[in-house]
Amino acid sequence: MERDSIIAASQKHDIAALPDGKLYTYGTAGFRMAADLLDGITFRVGLLSALRSRKLSGQAIGVMITASHNPAKDNGVKIVDPMGDMLEQEWEVYATQLVNCATHEAVADTFFQLAEQLKVDLKSGAKVIAGRDTRPSGITLLQALSDACSATNTSFVDYKVLTTPQLHYLTRCVNTEGTPSSYGEVSEAGYYKKINSAWERAMKNKKASGALTVDCANGVGGPKLKELLKLMDPSKTGLECKVVNDDVLKPEVLNLDCGADFVKTRQRAPPNPKPQPGGRWCSLDGDADRLIYYWIDPETTQFFMFDGDRIATLAASFIADLFRTAGLDGELRIGVVQTAYANGASTKYVEQHLQLPVVCTPTGVKHLHHAACAFDIGVYFEANGHGTVLFSTDAVQTFEKKQPQSPAQKEALDTLRALADLINQTVGDAISDMLMVEVILAHKGWGLRDWAMTYQDLPNRLVRVEVGNKDLFQTTDAERKLSQPAGCQDEIDQCVKKYTNARSFARASGTENYPSQACRVYAEAATRSEADDLANKVAHIVKTYGGA
């Protein structure tokens, strides 16, 4: 591996220096920003992926090029570890270090320094696999990734257009192929086969309650869901899916007035097509890793949103019921993992009604995923609709070994086994989560009105606040309080005291970096008007301290 080869390849992929000495930082979404800033960054991410693969004895490392729910002009690049989970946190520091090198020579030098520091054998083999969403800028960024792999003698496989969860799935499949823990067939087709087989097993002798309209945010989820639907037989399970907002030929409409992020932040249905009262609707986001259900009450015409909190409580309730029926109560631990954004009513419902433990972590999938692994069954969802259910190896083996003592026990065990295959174990997957919801509603015999009646959300509001420097805002207590800037949290606390059953917090956005910088303000209170008023007042405090 030659230093000159890396320098020559790097020179094809320049990187723009940020003003005022600011750094590109690897965050919750990897590196995400305006697409025209990402070419050099993606090349350097490729170099790090080559190091990561060699450090892990040649296991394949995944790289996903997506900006998820961001506008079409943005893009992003993030690394997926061998089992389909997020990049190990320690390596985020190395990514940030490599990306911020001032010269192409410094890029090569840092690459070799990291190899020495981390005791990486550069003569060993390495493999990187990649996917991208439907943004046109992804094609150019994939070339930068490919060039980095060529310069470092790293095997590179381009799986082309995928949902983010599909790339996570393929990364685990590649690394478990031919082993007892094989996760599935190493192909996009294998992903659809696995999900459809598990769906049919989970729905045995059950019927979904008719038509479901799926808004795909004009992103990659549209064509991929249609591929899955080709395998699914509505006559067997009763589920009829109508796919809308699936135009991937016009990049400018990606996430525009549609998708899961629109529904969650605006707390209303997308304007087109207009949902009919009583119908079942859900929305995916631009890379199909978030899911939000919604429903309009035909009697009152009130809009009702089933966000990540609602999906988590539904899943936890159902799995706990299956445990009891299967005679597993007390043998395995179920827990729910949330973030500060979780509605207070959902936390109370899980702890008091379901009597299950709740853990709160900082925002970001890596934090929730890690905490969920502490349970035999870990249910984790962010309120934005991103989440999954993790089944430990011990849990799956218990399902297999348990001898049913009745037909009801056998059905419960069969359903648990099917759920473990249906639900994507690597990351939140809107398509598999959607089918999980459909399985649960069918087994419970529920419509969306029944689901809505489980508990009443506290009215809440999420506000985006543009600031001059989001790095000023540092948090503590799982991001529920600001430690910096000094005095800001005190003002927020004084503000909250003026409202009933209220809480509010602010944190720097993990997915909006450059050129604009933003903080998020969350507020909840006893009434809608109080929640709105509190959010606006806290947003004003944040703006004052944020140097905007």
Secondary structure, DSSP 8 states (H G I E B T S, - for coil): --HHHHHHHHTTS-----GGG-----BTTBEEEEGGG-HHHHHHHHHHHHHHHHHTTT-EEEEEE--TTS-TTEEEEEEE-TTS-B--HHHHHHHHHHHT-SSHHHHHHHHHHHHHHTT--TTS--EEEEEE-S-THHHHHHHHHHHHHHHTT-EEEEEEE--HHHHHHHHHHHHHTTSTT--S-SSHHHHHHHHHHHHHHHTTT----SEEEEE-TTSTHHHHHHHHHTT--HHHH--EEEEES---S-GGGTTTT-SHHHHHHHTS--SSS---TT-EEEEE-TTS--EEEEEE-TTT--EEEE-HHHHHHHHHHHHHHHHHHHT-BTTB-EEEEE-TTS-HHHHHIIIIIS---EEE--SSHHHHHHHHTTSSEEEEE-TTS-EEEEE-HHHHHHHHH---SSHHHHHHHHHHHHHHHHS-SSS--HHHHHHHHHHHHHHHT--HHHHHTT-----EEEEEEE-S-GGG-EEETTTTEEEESTTHHHHHHHHHTTSTT-EEEEEE-SS--SSS-EEEEEEE-SSHHHHHHHHHHHHHHHHHHTT-
